């Protein structure tokens, strides 16, 4: 449906035109009519489907311009996502006089408190910790007047400490408050909280029955016995990306990859959770302005951040949780654009790969040969006999993970496995050598006996 058919207020229509939004997405067509009628909704839809405007537009339509009090509270898991939401609201409301304020960490708290003593915003956007600080701890932000509460990227908000904060914040709201929650995934850990505060709600599930999109190619490259840094370097030479996100599981690994690529004349930017607010804001602006081509990131960049133009995603390391895999690869192939998601994997990822296949991901297996990606038919090496594969699998199973996980544990374990396999290979060669000698001696003895006869 076209947005004009919703008969939004003039300032909303002008805002939509200014950002080039004409036609609603599936999730928007499902959610907008319900929120316009003040119904509580849980929206589940894949990354890049338009969840943000699905709730922004109806809540703006329902706002009362005359009431100079808090009417809407939007809770976001990170300051980056909150800032992104705030920016989107400003784009839509720039033709109105609504008071929209952003509350996240790293800002001047005293200035915020002083302004709140004078007036209250009509729309509050912020992280749960900051909102709790200003509304519960300090009692300067009067959120109890709110009629609508939105929890964006819900599965990121619901950490143990944050659930406690949410409980305290929700305690001040009216029982008839309109609540909506949106996320690409809704893990079972969220269910109890959602059932507690979403007494009467409708679940709108437009998530894919299978993970993966038709406009994205999912390539998997084996890394066994290969230097992953050198493999990454060779891979980057096979294509020219508009913007590539290279994901690793830890900050240290992000630093290592970025340093390696930098030493090979790649202009690389890092995006991790430990960057100062100002640094992250600068990095995101550089990406948004098209001044960055290679970004090495931790999972902060996989969740909700509106990074446009990602042509390639590379999983240098597969995330331990499949949900994070979904969010990572969801950064490319957004809306109607095509994308490529490339993942490195090794022997220990066999079960992981099977789980992806069970979920319907169309996996394409390739090898890098002479700086060119060549498609292979199988996930494992097709030249290995079943007996060799069985031996390798047995060695992996007999080499358990350490009870206490320390930095570099995976590499140490793989080195240990490699030593065992080499030992078995040498032993097999020795056995064959002595067996051949034994056969040769037996043949010589038989020949001698025949001669004597």
C-alpha positions, 0 to 999 in steps of 0.5 A, a space after each residue: 500500500 502507498 503511504 498516502 493511502 493511510 491519510 497521515 497528517 500533512 507534516 508526516 506526508 511531507 517528511 516521507 516525501 523528503 526521504 523518498 518513502 512512497 510504498 509501505 513494506 509488508 511489516 509496515 502494512 501489518 503493523 501501522 493499522 494496528 498501532 493506529 488503533 492503539 493495539 499492542 503488537 509484537 512484530 517479528 520481521 527480518 533485518 532490513 524489512 522496515 520495522 522502524 517506520 512501522 512503529 514511527 509513523 502510527 505513533 506520530 500520527 496519534 500524538 497530540 501536538 497540544 499536550 506538552 508532556 511525555 506521550 511516547 517512550 522508545 527504548 533502544 538497546 544501544 546509544 547508536 541505535 537510539 541515535 539512529 531512531 532519533 535521527 529518523 524521527 527528526 527527518 519525519 517531524 522536521 515539518 512540525 514543532 514536536 519536542 523530541 529528545 534523545 537520552 543516552 550515555 556519554 551526554 551532559 547529564 546536568 544540562 539534560 536535568 536542567 532542561 527537564 526542570 523547565 519542560 518535558 519532551 513529547 517523545 523520549 528516545 533512549 537506552 533503558 539505563 539512561 531512561 531509568 536514571 532520569 525517570 526513576 533515580 532522579 525523577 526529572 523525566 516524567 514518563 508516567 504520562 506516556 500512552 505508548 511504549 516501544 521496545 526496539 531490537 527487543 532481544 538485545 535489550 533483555 539482558 538480566 540487568 536491563 530486565 530489572 531496569 525495565 521492570 522498574 520503568 514499566 512500574 510507573 506506566 498506566 496499566 492501559 498503556 499501548 506497548 509494542 516490541 520489534 525484533 528480527 528474532 524473539 528468543 525464548 528468554 524474552 517470552 516470560 517478560 513479554 507475557 508479563 507486560 503484553 497481556 493482550 497483544 498480537 504477534 505479527 511474524 513475518 520472519 522468513 521460514 528459512 534463514 537467508 534471502 533470495 537476493 543474497 549469495 551465501 558462500 562458505 570457504 574452508 580454512 583447514 590448514 590455511 592461514 586465515 589472514 592470508 586467506 582473507 587477503 586473497 579473498 579481498 583481491 577477488 572482488 571490489 566491494 562498495 562496502 564490506 563488513 568483516 566480522 570477528 567474535 572479539 575486540 582483540 581479533 578485530 584489532 588483529 585483522 584491522 592491523 593485518 589489513 592495514 599493513 597490506 595497504 587496506 584503508 580499514 575502519 574498526 567498529 567495536 563496542 568499546 569505542 567511545 561514543 564520539 569515536 563510534 559516531 565519527 566512524 558511523 558518519 564516515 561509513 554513511 558518507 561513503 568514505 569507508 570501504 572496509 570495516 572490521 567489526 564486532 557484533 555491535 554492527 550486526 544489530 539494527 544499525 542502518 549501514 547502507 550499501 553493504 555489498 559484502 559481509 565476511 564472517 572471519 569467524 562464525 558467531 557461536 549463536 546462529 541468531 547472530 549469524 542471521 543478523 550479520 548476514 542481514 547487513 547485506 542484501 537489504 531491501 531490493 539490493 543484491 548482496 554476498 555473505 562469505 563465511 570461513 569455516 573449519 572442521 569444528 564447524 561441521 555441526 554449525 554448518 549442518 544446522 544452517 542447512 537444516 534451517 534452509 540456508 542455500 549454502 554455496 561451497 567454494 575454494 580459493 584457487 589461484 586468487 579465484 573462487 571456485 565452486 565445489 560440490 561438497 562441504 568436506 574434501 571430496 578426495 578424502 576417503 570415508 575412512 580418513 574422514 572417520 579418523 579425523 572426526 574421531 580425533 576431534 571428538 577425543 580432543 575436548 574443549 578445555 574446562 576453563 576457556 582462555 584466550 587462544 584456546 581454539 587455536 591451541 586445541 586445533 594445533 593439538 588435533 593437528 599434531 595427533 593427526 600428523 602422528 597417526 599419519 606417520 604411524 600409518 606410514 611406518 606400519 605400511 613401511 614395515 608391512 612392505 618390508 615383511 612382505 618383501 622378506 617373505 617373498 625372498 624366503 619363498 623364492 629361496 625355498 623354491 630355488 633350494 628345491 
